[in-house]
Amino acid sequence: MKVGDLIKLTRGPYNHFKLKSYVATLIKKLPRDDDYEYDWLVFADGKFIELGRQIEHNGTEIISESR
């Protein structure tokens, strides 16, 4: 996954943030000071939300890759 990719979120973030759509765009990596290294800032349903790096490994689907 990389900045600009269009992704389909799993049910967890969709429900937690009360989104109307499962589609999100990866905006940027947000650095962390622990072993997780970074989180993702994504744009979904007209708002910016922070998601953990685990979206890369929990079944999140890439709909369209950025160039």
C-alpha positions in Angstrom: 0.0 0.0 0.0 1.2 3.5 -0.8 0.0 7.1 -0.7 -2.7 7.7 -3.2 -4.0 4.2 -3.3 -7.8 3.8 -3.2 -8.8 1.1 -0.7 -11.9 -0.7 0.5 -12.0 -0.6 4.3 -13.0 -3.6 6.4 -16.1 -3.5 8.6 -14.2 -2.5 11.7 -13.2 1.1 10.7 -16.4 1.4 8.7 -18.5 0.8 11.8 -16.2 2.6 14.3 -16.1 5.9 12.4 -19.8 5.5 11.3 -18.9 5.9 7.6 -21.3 5.8 4.7 -18.9 4.2 2.4 -16.2 1.5 2.6 -13.9 3.4 0.1 -10.9 5.5 1.4 -7.8 7.1 -0.1 -4.4 6.7 1.6 -3.2 10.3 2.2 0.1 9.9 4.2 2.0 7.8 6.7 2.0 9.3 10.2 5.2 8.5 12.1 5.0 6.8 15.5 7.6 6.4 18.3 7.0 2.7 18.9 7.5 -0.6 17.2 4.5 0.0 14.9 6.5 2.7 13.1 3.6 4.5 11.5 -0.2 4.9 11.1 -2.1 5.9 8.0 -4.0 9.1 7.5 -6.9 8.3 5.1 -9.7 10.3 3.5 -13.1 8.6 3.8 -16.6 9.8 3.6 -15.5 13.5 3.4 -13.3 13.4 6.5 -9.7 12.6 7.5 -9.2 9.7 9.9 -6.2 7.9 11.3 -6.0 4.1 11.0 -3.3 1.8 12.3 -0.8 0.2 10.1 -2.6 -3.1 10.5 -4.9 -2.2 7.6 -2.0 -3.5 5.5 -2.5 -7.0 6.9 -6.2 -7.3 7.9 -7.8 -7.9 4.6 -8.1 -4.3 3.4 -8.4 -4.5 -0.4 -6.6 -2.2 -2.8 -9.2 -1.0 -5.3 -6.9 1.2 -7.4 -3.2 1.8 -7.1 -1.7 5.2 -7.5 1.0 5.7 -10.0 
